[in-house]
Amino acid sequence: MKGQRKQLSFREKLHEIIFEADTPVGKTFDIVLIILIILSVLAVMLETVPSILQRFPDLFFYVEWIFTIVFTIEYILRLWIVKKPMKYATSFYGIVDLVSILPSFIAIFFGGLHSLMVIRALRLLRIFRIFKLANHFRQGVVLAIALRRSIPKISVFLFAILLITMIFGSIMYLIEANSGGGFDSIPRSIYWAVVTLTTVGYGDISPKTDLGQFIAAIVMVLGYAVIAVPTGIVTNEMMNTSSKDINDITTQHCQSCSKVGHDKDAEYCKYCGYSL
């Protein structure tokens, strides 16, 4: 065991620097990383401004590849440090890290995709861990638990909404098909029902007959209930989430399974049993 620890000591040190923010070096690394992410996102945005791009035509190309190379090296290091690279690669942050560097390489073969690098902004979610905003982290856990528990109820609700839009769309097609309001097919009528029920109201399709306008008014009023129900479901689940589900949760990162959310006094990962 001692020999194994000595052999992995360098990787463990890198793990403390790259994945943890408990040490000054680790926190400094994360802050520098956050600054680089912000600068890279700003560079992508500024590149879309024609006047700036004409003034510095080659600058953004080199800046983009400098950031891409830095983030690629960081991603490779993260995969090498953890015990199970696929666990990290398929985790939320692992997928975000990968997607943030892929556009530059894909743009070599398919131009115009480099603008997708703004997805790097998702990496700024690490700021909650870096600056020890543990309370915000715990609230994020509460929201995640509530959303996960709400999935069955929301799925049933969305299925009911799908049926409602199909029914109202079909009715509006029968009523408005020859009125010139744009209800020339059932799919377009269902599109109108979705737009109206969600209170978006583009106005590109509108009923012309009195009966059609009456039904439209019913759909509009029903739209307020559509907005309120999912909110109520998630809110109820958040209120039912007990404090024991999130009490004393830390942001410590497991080197083996790349999971976070361990208890403060935990010595082993509660997901895979690896020593913390």
C-alpha positions in Angstrom: 0.0 0.0 0.0 2.8 2.4 0.9 4.6 1.6 -2.4 1.4 2.3 -4.3 1.0 5.6 -2.6 4.5 6.6 -3.4 4.0 5.6 -7.0 0.8 7.6 -7.3 2.0 10.6 -5.2 2.6 12.8 -8.2 -0.9 12.1 -9.6 -2.4 12.7 -6.2 -0.6 16.1 -6.0 -1.9 17.0 -9.4 -5.4 15.8 -8.3 -5.2 18.2 -5.4 -4.2 21.1 -7.6 -6.6 20.5 -10.5 -9.7 19.0 -8.8 -9.6 20.4 -5.3 -9.7 24.0 -4.0 -8.6 23.3 -0.4 -5.0 24.3 -0.9 -3.7 27.7 -2.0 -2.1 26.2 -5.1 -5.3 24.4 -6.0 -7.4 27.5 -5.6 -4.9 29.6 -7.6 -5.1 27.0 -10.4 -8.9 27.2 -10.4 -9.0 31.0 -10.4 -6.5 31.1 -13.3 -8.7 28.6 -15.1 -11.8 30.7 -14.6 -10.0 33.8 -15.9 -8.9 31.8 -19.0 -12.5 30.6 -19.6 -13.9 34.1 -19.3 -11.3 35.5 -21.7 -11.9 32.7 -24.2 -15.7 33.3 -24.2 -15.1 37.0 -24.6 -12.8 36.3 -27.6 -15.5 34.2 -29.3 -18.1 37.0 -28.8 -15.8 39.7 -30.0 -14.9 37.7 -33.1 -18.5 38.0 -34.3 -18.3 41.8 -34.3 -17.4 42.7 -38.0 -15.5 45.9 -37.2 -13.3 44.2 -34.6 -12.7 41.2 -36.9 -11.7 43.4 -39.8 -9.2 45.3 -37.6 -7.6 42.1 -36.1 -8.2 39.4 -38.8 -5.6 36.9 -37.6 -5.5 37.7 -33.9 -8.6 35.7 -33.0 -7.5 32.7 -34.9 -4.3 32.4 -32.8 -6.0 33.3 -29.6 -8.7 30.6 -30.2 -6.1 27.9 -30.7 -4.0 29.0 -27.7 -7.0 28.6 -25.5 -8.0 25.3 -27.2 -4.5 23.8 -26.7 -4.5 24.9 -23.0 -7.9 23.4 -22.3 -7.0 20.3 -24.2 -3.9 19.7 -22.1 -6.0 20.4 -19.0 -8.6 17.9 -20.1 -6.0 15.2 -20.9 -4.5 15.8 -17.4 -7.9 15.4 -15.8 -8.4 12.0 -17.5 -4.9 10.9 -16.6 -5.2 11.9 -12.9 -8.5 10.1 -12.1 -8.5 6.4 -11.4 -11.4 5.8 -13.8 -11.2 8.1 -16.8 -14.5 7.0 -18.3 -16.3 7.9 -15.1 -15.0 11.5 -15.4 -15.4 11.6 -19.2 -19.1 10.7 -18.9 -19.8 13.0 -15.9 -21.5 16.4 -16.4 -18.2 18.4 -16.0 -16.3 15.8 -18.1 -18.8 16.2 -21.0 -18.7 20.0 -20.7 -14.9 20.0 -20.7 -14.9 17.8 -23.8 -17.5 19.8 -25.7 -15.7 23.1 -24.9 -12.7 22.0 -27.0 -14.3 19.9 -29.7 -15.6 22.9 -31.8 -12.1 24.1 -32.7 -11.1 20.7 -34.0 -14.4 20.1 -35.8 -14.2 23.5 -37.4 -11.1 22.3 -39.3 -13.4 20.1 -41.4 -16.7 22.0 -41.0 -16.2 25.8 -40.8 -18.4 28.1 -38.7 -18.7 25.8 -35.7 -16.1 27.6 -33.6 -18.8 30.0 -32.3 -20.1 27.0 -30.3 -17.1 27.5 -28.0 -19.3 29.8 -25.9 -20.4 26.6 -24.2 -17.2 27.0 -22.2 -19.2 29.4 -20.1 -20.7 26.3 -18.5 -17.4 25.6 -17.0 -17.8 28.7 -14.8 -20.2 26.6 -12.7 -17.0 25.5 -10.9 -16.9 29.0 -9.3 -19.2 27.6 -6.6 -16.6 25.1 -5.6 -13.6 27.4 -6.0 -14.8 30.2 -3.7 -16.2 27.7 -1.2 -19.8 28.8 -1.7 -20.9 25.6 0.1 -24.4 26.9 0.8 -25.0 27.6 -2.9 -23.7 24.2 -3.6 -26.1 22.6 -1.2 -29.0 24.6 -2.7 -27.9 23.2 -6.1 -28.1 19.7 -4.6 -31.6 20.5 -3.3 -32.7 21.6 -6.8 -31.1 18.6 -8.4 -32.9 16.2 -6.1 -36.2 18.0 -6.6 -35.9 17.9 -10.4 -35.0 14.2 -10.3 -38.0 13.4 -8.1 -40.3 15.6 -10.3 -39.5 13.8 -13.5 -42.3 11.2 -13.3 -45.0 13.8 -12.5 -43.8 16.2 -15.1 -43.6 13.5 -17.7 -47.3 12.7 -17.1 -48.1 16.4 -17.2 -46.2 16.9 -20.5 -48.0 13.9 -22.0 -51.3 15.4 -21.1 -50.3 18.7 -22.6 -49.3 16.9 -25.8 -52.8 15.4 -26.0 -54.4 18.8 -25.3 -52.4 20.5 -28.1 -53.3 17.8 -30.5 -57.0 18.0 -29.6 -57.2 21.8 -29.8 -55.1 21.9 -32.9 -57.4 19.4 -34.7 -60.5 21.4 -33.6 -59.0 24.7 -34.8 -58.2 23.1 -38.1 -61.8 22.0 -38.6 -63.1 25.4 -37.7 -60.5 27.7 -39.3 -59.3 25.6 -42.3 -61.0 27.9 -44.9 -60.8 31.2 -43.0 -57.4 32.3 -44.3 -55.9 32.5 -40.8 -53.1 30.1 -41.5 -54.7 26.9 -40.2 -54.0 25.0 -43.5 -53.1 21.7 -41.9 -53.4 19.9 -38.6 -49.6 20.1 -37.8 -49.6 23.9 -38.3 -52.7 24.1 -36.1 -51.0 22.1 -33.4 -48.0 24.5 -33.7 -50.5 27.3 -33.1 -51.9 25.5 -30.1 -48.4 25.0 -28.6 -47.5 28.7 -29.2 -50.8 29.9 -27.6 -50.8 27.4 -24.7 -47.3 28.4 -23.7 -48.4 32.1 -23.9 -45.6 32.9 -26.5 -48.1 34.2 -29.0 -46.1 34.9 -32.2 -49.2 36.0 -34.0 -48.2 34.4 -37.3 -51.3 32.3 -37.2 -54.5 33.6 -35.7 -58.2 32.6 -35.8 -60.7 34.6 -37.9 -64.0 33.1 -37.0 -66.0 33.9 -33.8 -66.0 30.3 -32.7 -62.2 30.0 -33.4 -61.5 33.1 -31.3 -63.6 31.8 -28.5 -61.6 28.5 -28.4 -58.4 30.5 -28.6 -59.4 32.5 -25.5 -59.9 29.2 -23.7 -56.5 28.0 -24.7 -54.9 31.3 -23.6 -56.5 31.0 -20.1 -55.4 27.4 -19.9 -51.9 28.5 -20.7 -51.5 30.1 -17.3 -52.2 26.7 -15.7 -49.6 25.1 -17.9 -47.0 27.5 -16.6 -48.0 27.1 -12.9 -48.3 23.3 -12.7 -44.6 22.3 -13.3 -43.4 25.1 -11.0 -45.7 23.8 -8.3 -44.5 20.2 -8.8 -40.8 21.2 -8.4 -41.5 23.6 -5.5 -43.4 20.8 -3.7 -40.5 18.4 -4.1 -38.0 21.1 -2.9 -40.1 21.6 0.2 -40.2 17.9 0.8 -36.5 17.5 0.5 -35.3 17.0 4.1 -32.2 18.6 5.6 -30.6 15.2 6.0 -30.4 14.9 2.2 -28.0 17.8 2.0 -26.7 18.3 5.5 -22.9 18.7 5.8 -22.3 18.1 2.1 -18.9 19.2 0.8 -17.5 19.8 -2.6 -14.7 17.2 -2.2 -13.9 15.3 -5.4 -13.4 11.5 -5.5 -10.3 10.6 -7.5 -11.8 7.2 -8.4 -15.4 7.8 -9.5 -15.3 11.6 -9.9 -18.3 12.1 -7.7 -18.8 15.0 -5.4 -21.2 15.7 -2.5 -19.6 13.8 0.3 -20.2 14.4 4.0 -17.7 16.5 6.0 -16.5 13.6 8.1 -16.3 11.1 5.3 -13.1 9.2 4.9 -14.2 7.1 2.0 -16.3 7.9 -1.0 -19.9 6.9 -0.4 -20.3 6.0 -4.1 -17.3 3.7 -4.8 -15.6 3.3 -1.4 -12.3 4.8 -2.5 -10.3 6.6 0.2 -10.8 10.3 0.3 
